Structure formats: C-alpha cells, structure tokens
Amino acid sequence: MIHQYPLPEVLPVAEGIFKRLSILTNEIPSQLRESFFTPLLPSVLLLGQTFAPLCSEATRLFVSLARTATAGGAVTSLGKTPPKVGVANDTLATAAQRTFEELIRVAVVKV
C-alpha cells in the first residue's frame, strides 16, 4: 500500500519524529527499550516507505537500536545486569534487523 502526503508540509514532522526516536534510543533504560521500541518498528518502516528521503534516517535509527541492544546484551553476558534484559535486547536487535531488511526490500529495492 502506498501512502501519499504533501511532502513539504509533513516532511519536517516526520524528521522530528526520527530525531526524537534517536534521542530516546539512548535515553530509555535498557530494561524498557524493547517494550517501547518493538511496537514502533512497523511505524518506522511505514515512515521510511512513505517518505523516501527519510530512508537514511530510518536506517540510522535501526542501526542505533541494534547497537544499543547489542551493547545491552554484552553487558548482560558480563553478569552486570539481570539476564532477562539481555534476552529482551536480543529480541529488539533481531526485530530492528528484520524491519531494516524489510525497509531495504520495499523502499530501496522495491521488491
């Protein structure tokens, strides 16, 4: 499904959404990150599809989520945080990777 919006009017709002989500990536505690971001990933995918100029921002967000989730898993493996956090972060990293792959498939390659 293709969504069309007046780009000049809505693009700054979408850019603001990506900026805020990028900030939240580092601000939300690792215990809450998975429950916060996982439900948002389909919406980020839709924004990337709808606003092709924002695919790079979506990509940055997915990479940032995967990095912070992986870093949380590494800390967990050192025994410094509860094991459940690492499992959630692994889930978030996997979900971010899958959503990124879907963005590449539908927005860039257009398969």
N, C-alpha and C positions, 0 to 999 in steps of 0.2 A: 504494500500500500504506500503510495507517495502522498506526502502532505505538502501543501504549498502555502506559504505565508509571505506577506510583503517583507522582503529581506531587509530593506533599510530601517524599517520600524522595529522589527523583532530581533534582529541580529545582536544589538547591544544588550538586550535582556538575556539572550542565550549565552553571550560571552560572560556576562555577570554570573550566571549560574555556574559555568565552568570554573570561574575564578573562585567563587565561594566553595565549591566542592573540593577544589585543590587545596584551599586553606584548611578545610575540615579534615582532609586526609591526614594531616599531621597533628591536628588539634584534638581529635576524638581519641579517647583512650583505647588502647588495643582491645580491651575486653568488649567494647561496644561497637567497634569499627565494622565487624562483619554484619551485625544485625542492622546497622544503619545503612551501609552501602550496598549490600546484596540486593535489597528490593529496588534500589535506584538504578542498577545497571541497565535494565531494559529501557528506561527513560533516557539514559545517556546514549545508548545505542540509537534510539529514535532521533534524538537531537543531532547526532552525527550524520545520520541518514538524511534528515530534513535540511540541515544547513551544511552543505558540503564544505564551505570554508572553515567549519569548526571541527573537521575530522582530526586535524592536528591537535586541537585542544582535548578532544576525546581520547586520542592516543596517549597524550601526556598524562591524563587522569588515570587511564588503565595501567600505565607503566608505574605511576606513583603508587597506586593501590597495591599492585603486585609487589613492589619493592618494600613498602611498609609492612605488608602482610608477611612477606618472606623474612624480613628482619625480626618481626614478632615471633615467627616460628623458630628462628635461630636462637633468640633469647630463651625461648621455652626449652629448646634442646639442651641449653646450658643449665637448666634447672632453676632459673631465676624467676619464673612466673608459673602459675598453675598450668598443668598440661592441657586443660580444656581450651585455653587461649590459643595455643599453637594449632589445635585442630580447627578452630574457627578461622584463624588466619590462613591456614592452608586452603580451607574452603573458599575464602574470599579471593585468594590468589588464583585459584582454579577458575572461579566464576569470572573474575576480571579477564583472565586469559581467554576464556571461551567467548565472552562478549566482545573482546578486541578482535578475535578471529572472525566473528560474525560481522563486525563493522567493516573489516577489510573485505570480506566476501560480498556484502551487499552494497557498500558505499564506494569502494575503490575499484574492485574487480567487476562488480555488478553482475554476479552470477545468480 
